[in-house]
Amino acid sequence: MRASEATNYYFKKAAKALRLGAGLETVLMNPRREVKVECVIELDNGELGTFTGFRVQHDNSRGPFKGGLRYHPEVDPDEVNSLASLMTWKTAVANIPYGGAKGGINCDPSKLSHSELQKVTRAFIDEIHDIIGPGLDIPAPDMGTNSQTMAWIVDQYSKYHGWTPAVVTGKPLELGGSEGREQATGQGLFFVIESVLWDLGMDLGKTRFVVQGFGNVGSWVARFIHGGGGKVVAIADVSGAVYNKDGLDVDALWHHSLENGSVNGFAGGEATDPKKLFTLDCDVLVPAALGNVITKENMQDIKAKVVVEGANAPTTPEADEYLHKKGITVVPDIFANSGGVIVSYFEWVQNVQQFRWKLDRVNQELKSQLLDSYKEIKHIERSSECDMRTAAFQLAISRVARTTALRGLENENFCMLSAPH
């Protein structure tokens, strides 16, 4: 199943419960704009390099388009469309005034020099600068990009439109970035985990975790879990995996990973097959890397009581249905990993107001926002007798549909639609 098909499956399942009708489904599923550009640069060896860039703007009924920019050799229109749609529902669940977008460049950043990455970024902005901006579309870092990439975008965009730091989020602090943005997704995941465990009557200090992914998201959430007293028994990255039944020293593993480029060779645990990570005995499984990692091939081997989706679309629909029937709680990505876009919103607000927040305020506002969303999702889950993902999609779709109606797309079937009860 393609990425967009999986997203639309979840959408239609929730839309059916809301009785939206085929017309509104079509309006809300399809993107407003899809852009494809060619980025031509001179490589360090003097040859010409051509890279295809994409920007999909899915929905802006609730505010400017918002979504990450990823550099990866497997970036394609279908993946970008799916992720743009997910961003629409994620911002709506978080109840922040954004729509959804996503972008990407089909390249392998590990094979490009610092200079070449800067060139391809600037070439991409040359092609799309007229369709992005603080009130139009606000990119952010994603897989293969970082705060340096955002700094280049600010500089290139400002050459056309004047100094505009609010054109992107996830910037360096020196260029108007926010305190807490780097760890925001991991911090948000930890706040979500705390809430879910409390709801299930589970003690964080007695809970065993497995984290798949040790990049920005996985490393931060693992460190927050470890710092909060939870026991992380296994962690995997792109190179390998490490396991310790008594719990890993996550801080030591993080330093080891920084020094060696991977978790391999860590003395505080034993090497294990990354493919077996999902079969390990644990209480909470946190997929925090790529999508489509929990599938029909491994779903029956999952022993966790709770799956918290740190990555985008890590669970296929078939596996999602199976886990729900088995009584495993799946905390969906459009809620669980929304900490990044929430703090991106805080960064944008600070840029617009030209007033900086301290880290304590960022974290306090982040936790409050996530708790409000969690309460609403749980209320819908109980009243509609559905799983948490369907409840989150119902909440998101109702908000986007209602705003679309209020802006003038009148239809008696959804003009008075409000959040499900």
Secondary structure per residue as TSV (DSSP state, phi and psi in degrees):
chain	resnum	aa	ss	phi	psi
A	1	M	-	360.0	129.9
A	2	R	-	-69.5	159.6
A	3	A	H	-58.4	-43.7
A	4	S	H	-66.7	-33.1
A	5	E	H	-66.2	-39.5
A	6	A	H	-64.5	-45.0
A	7	T	H	-61.3	-44.4
A	8	N	H	-67.1	-30.1
A	9	Y	H	-61.5	-48.7
A	10	Y	H	-64.4	-39.6
A	11	F	H	-61.3	-49.3
A	12	K	H	-65.8	-34.2
A	13	K	H	-62.1	-44.4
A	14	A	H	-73.5	-38.0
A	15	A	H	-63.3	-35.4
A	16	K	H	-63.5	-40.7
A	17	A	H	-66.3	-30.0
A	18	L	H	-85.3	-9.9
A	19	R	T	57.5	51.2
A	20	L	-	-71.9	-38.3
A	21	G	-	97.0	154.3
A	22	A	H	-63.5	-38.0
A	23	G	H	-61.7	-47.9
A	24	L	H	-68.8	-35.9
A	25	E	H	-56.6	-45.1
A	26	T	H	-63.0	-43.3
A	27	V	H	-60.0	-44.5
A	28	L	H	-82.7	-22.1
A	29	M	H	-82.0	-37.3
A	30	N	S	-83.5	140.7
A	31	P	-	-71.8	152.5
A	32	R	S	-73.3	-34.1
A	33	R	E	-153.9	139.7
A	34	E	E	-125.8	126.1
A	35	V	E	-121.0	133.7
A	36	K	E	-127.9	128.1
A	37	V	E	-133.7	157.8
A	38	E	E	-105.9	126.9
A	39	C	E	-106.3	108.9
A	40	V	E	-106.0	124.0
A	41	I	E	-134.4	162.7
A	42	E	E	-91.1	120.3
A	43	L	-	-74.6	167.2
A	44	D	T	-60.8	-26.7
A	45	N	T	-86.9	5.1
A	46	G	S	92.6	-10.3
A	47	E	-	-81.7	164.6
A	48	L	E	-89.4	136.2
A	49	G	E	-115.5	134.3
A	50	T	E	-119.4	126.8
A	51	F	E	-130.2	138.5
A	52	T	E	-92.6	128.4
A	53	G	E	-113.9	148.8
A	54	F	E	-131.1	147.5
A	55	R	E	-143.1	118.4
A	56	V	E	-111.4	124.1
A	57	Q	E	-108.7	106.3
A	58	H	E	-82.9	-53.3
A	59	D	E	-153.7	137.6
A	60	N	-	-132.2	27.2
A	61	S	T	-67.2	-27.8
A	62	R	T	-102.2	-0.7
A	63	G	S	153.0	-173.5
A	64	P	S	-58.0	150.5
A	65	F	E	-59.3	145.9
A	66	K	E	-145.4	132.1
A	67	G	E	174.9	159.7
A	68	G	E	-74.2	170.8
A	69	L	E	-127.5	117.1
A	70	R	E	-113.5	144.4
A	71	Y	E	-111.6	113.9
A	72	H	-	-160.1	143.2
A	73	P	T	-66.0	-16.0
A	74	E	T	-102.7	11.1
A	75	V	-	-62.6	128.4
A	76	D	-	-145.5	167.2
A	77	P	H	-57.6	-37.7
A	78	D	H	-64.8	-45.6
A	79	E	H	-62.2	-44.4
A	80	V	H	-64.9	-39.6
A	81	N	H	-60.3	-45.1
A	82	S	H	-61.4	-46.2
A	83	L	H	-69.1	-32.6
A	84	A	H	-64.9	-42.1
A	85	S	H	-62.9	-44.6
A	86	L	H	-59.1	-35.4
A	87	M	H	-66.2	-35.4
A	88	T	H	-58.9	-46.6
A	89	W	H	-74.0	-32.7
A	90	K	H	-66.3	-45.4
A	91	T	H	-67.6	-32.0
A	92	A	H	-71.1	-41.4
A	93	V	H	-60.6	-42.4
A	94	A	H	-72.2	-13.4
A	95	N	T	59.6	44.2
A	96	I	-	-110.4	150.6
A	97	P	S	-79.4	64.0
A	98	Y	-	-133.6	163.6
A	99	G	-	-106.6	-157.7
A	100	G	E	-123.8	141.1
A	101	A	E	-151.4	169.3
A	102	K	E	-159.5	151.2
A	103	G	E	-142.4	165.9
A	104	G	E	-169.3	159.2
A	105	I	E	-125.8	130.6
A	106	N	-	-78.2	90.0
A	107	C	S	-155.4	164.0
A	108	D	-	-108.2	101.4
A	109	P	G	-61.3	-23.8
A	110	S	G	-70.8	-17.2
A	111	K	G	-104.4	4.2
A	112	L	S	-111.9	142.4
A	113	S	-	-75.0	168.7
A	114	H	H	-55.4	-44.3
A	115	S	H	-64.2	-41.9
A	116	E	H	-68.0	-38.2
A	117	L	H	-62.6	-40.2
A	118	Q	H	-64.9	-41.8
A	119	K	H	-63.1	-45.3
A	120	V	H	-68.5	-33.4
A	121	T	H	-64.3	-47.6
A	122	R	H	-65.6	-37.8
A	123	A	H	-63.4	-38.3
A	124	F	H	-64.3	-44.4
A	125	I	H	-67.2	-34.2
A	126	D	H	-55.9	-33.4
A	127	E	H	-85.8	-26.3
A	128	I	H	-120.0	5.9
A	129	H	G	-59.8	-25.3
A	130	D	G	-82.0	-7.1
A	131	I	G	-115.5	6.9
A	132	I	-	-120.5	166.4
A	133	G	B	154.0	166.6
A	134	P	T	-57.3	-28.6
A	135	G	T	-108.5	6.0
A	136	L	T	-117.1	-61.5
A	137	D	E	-158.6	127.6
A	138	I	E	-121.7	98.6
A	139	P	E	-67.8	169.5
A	140	A	E	-155.7	168.8
A	141	P	E	-67.3	152.1
A	142	D	-	-148.8	-161.1
A	143	M	T	-55.9	125.3
A	144	G	T	84.9	-2.0
A	145	T	-	-126.5	166.0
A	146	N	-	-155.6	-167.1
A	147	S	H	-63.0	-32.0
A	148	Q	H	-64.3	-40.7
A	149	T	H	-59.2	-43.4
A	150	M	H	-65.3	-34.7
A	151	A	H	-63.2	-42.1
A	152	W	H	-62.7	-39.0
A	153	I	H	-64.7	-44.6
A	154	V	H	-56.5	-46.4
A	155	D	H	-65.4	-45.8
A	156	Q	H	-68.3	-41.9
A	157	Y	H	-63.5	-39.4
A	158	S	H	-67.0	-21.9
A	159	K	H	-66.5	-26.4
A	160	Y	H	-94.1	-34.0
A	161	H	H	-124.0	8.8
A	162	G	S	82.4	169.9
A	163	W	S	-60.4	115.3
A	164	T	-	-141.4	74.5
A	165	P	G	-63.0	-24.5
A	166	A	G	-75.5	3.3
A	167	V	G	-69.3	-25.3
A	168	V	-	-137.4	163.9
A	169	T	S	-120.9	170.1
A	170	G	S	81.1	24.3
A	171	K	-	-81.1	164.6
A	172	P	-	-62.2	150.9
A	173	L	G	-56.1	-34.9
A	174	E	G	-65.2	-20.7
A	175	L	G	-109.0	18.9
A	176	G	T	101.7	13.9
A	177	G	-	-69.3	167.9
A	178	S	-	-104.0	144.8
A	179	E	T	-57.1	137.2
A	180	G	T	84.2	-2.1
A	181	R	S	-68.6	-39.6
A	182	E	T	-59.8	-42.5
A	183	Q	T	-96.3	8.5
A	184	A	H	-60.5	-44.0
A	185	T	H	-65.7	-43.3
A	186	G	H	-66.2	-40.2
A	187	Q	H	-64.0	-43.3
A	188	G	H	-62.7	-41.7
A	189	L	H	-58.3	-40.5
A	190	F	H	-65.7	-42.0
A	191	F	H	-61.2	-40.2
A	192	V	H	-64.7	-45.3
A	193	I	H	-58.7	-44.9
A	194	E	H	-56.1	-45.2
A	195	S	H	-66.2	-43.8
A	196	V	H	-65.6	-43.9
A	197	L	H	-63.1	-41.5
A	198	W	H	-61.3	-42.5
A	199	D	H	-63.4	-35.2
A	200	L	H	-90.2	1.0
A	201	G	T	71.8	28.8
A	202	M	-	-104.5	140.7
A	203	D	-	-92.2	122.0
A	204	L	G	-53.3	-41.3
A	205	G	G	-66.6	-17.5
A	206	K	G	-110.7	13.8
A	207	T	-	-103.3	134.3
A	208	R	E	-101.8	131.2
A	209	F	E	-117.2	147.4
A	210	V	E	-123.7	128.0
A	211	V	E	-117.3	119.4
A	212	Q	E	-98.8	111.5
A	213	G	-	113.6	130.4
A	214	F	-	-133.7	34.9
A	215	G	S	-85.5	-147.5
A	216	N	H	-60.1	-47.2
A	217	V	H	-71.6	-53.1
A	218	G	H	-63.0	-40.8
A	219	S	H	-66.9	-39.9
A	220	W	H	-69.9	-45.8
A	221	V	H	-65.8	-36.6
A	222	A	H	-63.4	-40.0
A	223	R	H	-68.8	-38.0
A	224	F	H	-66.6	-40.7
A	225	I	H	-62.1	-47.5
A	226	H	H	-60.8	-44.5
A	227	G	H	-66.2	-27.7
A	228	G	T	-85.0	-2.5
A	229	G	T	102.9	-0.9
A	230	G	-	-74.6	159.5
A	231	K	E	-107.5	108.9
A	232	V	E	-90.9	109.8
A	233	V	E	-91.8	-18.8
A	234	A	E	-153.4	143.3
A	235	I	E	-141.2	139.7
A	236	A	E	-127.6	148.4
A	237	D	-	-127.2	-165.8
A	238	V	S	-68.5	-18.0
A	239	S	S	-99.5	-26.5
A	240	G	-	178.8	-166.4
A	241	A	E	-145.7	154.1
A	242	V	E	-133.9	142.8
A	243	Y	E	-135.1	140.7
A	244	N	-	-149.1	112.7
A	245	K	T	-62.2	-22.5
A	246	D	T	-90.8	-1.1
A	247	G	-	105.4	135.4
A	248	L	-	-84.7	148.7
A	249	D	-	-82.5	93.0
A	250	V	H	-63.9	-38.1
A	251	D	H	-63.5	-42.5
A	252	A	H	-65.4	-38.9
A	253	L	H	-65.3	-38.3
A	254	W	H	-62.7	-45.6
A	255	H	H	-64.3	-39.1
A	256	H	H	-61.0	-42.6
A	257	S	H	-65.3	-39.5
A	258	L	H	-62.7	-41.0
A	259	E	H	-76.7	-31.8
A	260	N	H	-112.6	-7.2
A	261	G	S	84.0	-1.3
A	262	S	S	-165.9	175.2
A	263	V	S	-83.8	-10.5
A	264	N	T	-59.7	138.9
A	265	G	T	85.1	6.2
A	266	F	-	-69.9	126.5
A	267	A	T	-74.3	-16.9
A	268	G	T	-87.2	13.2
A	269	G	S	-165.2	173.2
A	270	E	E	-104.6	144.0
A	271	A	E	-66.3	142.0
A	272	T	E	-141.7	164.1
A	273	D	-	-74.5	121.7
A	274	P	G	-56.0	-30.4
A	275	K	G	-68.1	-20.6
A	276	K	G	-91.8	0.6
A	277	L	G	-57.3	-39.6
A	278	F	G	-74.7	-11.6
A	279	T	G	-94.5	-6.2
A	280	L	S	-69.8	147.9
A	281	D	-	-74.5	116.6
A	282	C	-	-156.2	173.3
A	283	D	S	-95.1	-40.7
A	284	V	E	-129.1	127.3
A	285	L	E	-107.6	128.5
A	286	V	E	-120.4	94.0
A	287	P	E	-74.6	115.9
A	288	A	-	-131.7	36.5
A	289	A	S	-131.9	-106.8
A	290	L	-	-89.3	167.6
A	291	G	S	-82.1	169.8
A	292	N	S	54.5	48.2
A	293	V	-	-107.0	-19.2
A	294	I	B	-106.9	107.2
A	295	T	-	-131.2	-177.3
A	296	K	T	-64.9	-20.6
A	297	E	T	-71.7	-31.5
A	298	N	T	-122.4	-1.7
A	299	M	G	-61.3	-33.9
A	300	Q	G	-74.8	-14.1
A	301	D	G	-90.9	-7.9
A	302	I	-	-73.1	125.9
A	303	K	-	-105.4	-6.8
A	304	A	-	-66.4	151.0
A	305	K	S	-84.3	-27.0
A	306	V	E	-135.7	137.4
A	307	V	E	-117.9	121.6
A	308	V	E	-112.5	114.6
A	309	E	-	-82.0	100.0
A	310	G	-	-83.1	-28.4
A	311	A	S	-87.2	168.4
A	312	N	S	-86.1	126.6
A	313	A	S	52.2	50.4
A	314	P	-	-77.3	-16.8
A	315	T	B	-114.1	126.1
A	316	T	-	-74.2	156.5
A	317	P	H	-55.8	-40.9
A	318	E	H	-62.2	-43.8
A	319	A	H	-68.4	-36.3
A	320	D	H	-61.8	-45.3
A	321	E	H	-61.7	-42.1
A	322	Y	H	-63.5	-47.3
A	323	L	H	-62.3	-39.0
A	324	H	H	-63.4	-43.9
A	325	K	H	-64.9	-29.9
A	326	K	T	-80.8	-1.8
A	327	G	T	81.9	14.1
A	328	I	-	-85.8	126.8
A	329	T	E	-75.8	122.5
A	330	V	E	-111.5	116.2
A	331	V	E	-91.0	111.7
A	332	P	-	-70.8	152.6
A	333	D	H	-58.5	-37.8
A	334	I	H	-66.6	-11.8
A	335	F	H	-110.3	-50.7
A	336	A	H	-59.8	-42.3
A	337	N	T	-102.4	23.5
A	338	S	T	-79.4	-2.4
A	339	G	H	-58.2	-35.5
A	340	G	H	-63.0	-47.7
A	341	V	H	-73.5	-28.3
A	342	I	H	-65.3	-46.5
A	343	V	H	-71.9	-26.9
A	344	S	H	-60.7	-40.8
A	345	Y	H	-61.5	-43.3
A	346	F	H	-60.4	-39.6
A	347	E	H	-63.4	-44.7
A	348	W	H	-60.7	-43.3
A	349	V	H	-60.4	-43.7
A	350	Q	H	-63.2	-38.9
A	351	N	H	-64.8	-43.9
A	352	V	H	-67.0	-41.1
A	353	Q	H	-81.4	-16.9
A	354	Q	T	54.8	47.6
A	355	F	-	-143.5	123.0
A	356	R	-	-87.6	143.1
A	357	W	-	-100.2	150.1
A	358	K	-	-84.4	160.5
A	359	L	H	-57.8	-39.7
A	360	D	H	-58.7	-40.7
A	361	R	H	-69.1	-41.2
A	362	V	H	-56.7	-49.6
A	363	N	H	-67.4	-37.3
A	364	Q	H	-64.1	-45.7
A	365	E	H	-66.8	-38.5
A	366	L	H	-61.6	-48.5
A	367	K	H	-62.8	-41.5
A	368	S	H	-62.5	-43.7
A	369	Q	H	-63.6	-44.5
A	370	L	H	-66.1	-40.5
A	371	L	H	-64.5	-38.5
A	372	D	H	-62.2	-44.4
A	373	S	H	-64.5	-41.4
A	374	Y	H	-61.9	-43.2
A	375	K	H	-61.3	-41.6
A	376	E	H	-68.2	-42.1
A	377	I	H	-61.9	-45.1
A	378	K	H	-65.1	-35.6
A	379	H	H	-63.5	-44.6
A	380	I	H	-66.8	-40.5
A	381	E	H	-57.5	-44.0
A	382	R	H	-72.5	-45.6
A	383	S	H	-71.4	-32.0
A	384	S	H	-95.0	-5.9
A	385	E	T	51.9	54.0
A	386	C	-	-129.3	178.5
A	387	D	-	-80.8	168.3
A	388	M	H	-65.6	-34.9
A	389	R	H	-65.3	-46.1
A	390	T	H	-62.7	-38.3
A	391	A	H	-63.4	-42.4
A	392	A	H	-64.8	-41.7
A	393	F	H	-65.8	-38.8
A	394	Q	H	-61.1	-43.8
A	395	L	H	-60.8	-46.9
A	396	A	H	-65.7	-48.5
A	397	I	H	-62.5	-41.5
A	398	S	H	-62.2	-38.3
A	399	R	H	-68.6	-43.6
A	400	V	H	-68.5	-41.1
A	401	A	H	-63.6	-43.3
A	402	R	H	-62.9	-43.9
A	403	T	H	-66.0	-39.9
A	404	T	H	-59.3	-42.3
A	405	A	H	-65.1	-44.9
A	406	L	H	-64.1	-26.5
A	407	R	T	-82.9	-2.5
A	408	G	T	124.9	-4.8
A	409	L	-	-85.3	87.0
A	410	E	-	-84.3	134.6
A	411	N	-	-160.6	124.6
A	412	E	T	-63.8	-17.7
A	413	N	T	-74.3	-21.8
A	414	F	T	-140.2	2.3
A	415	C	T	-62.3	-32.0
A	416	M	T	-102.0	14.3
A	417	L	-	-65.8	133.6
A	418	S	-	-129.6	-179.5
A	419	A	-	-59.5	138.1
A	420	P	-	-63.1	151.1
A	421	H	-	-123.7	360.0
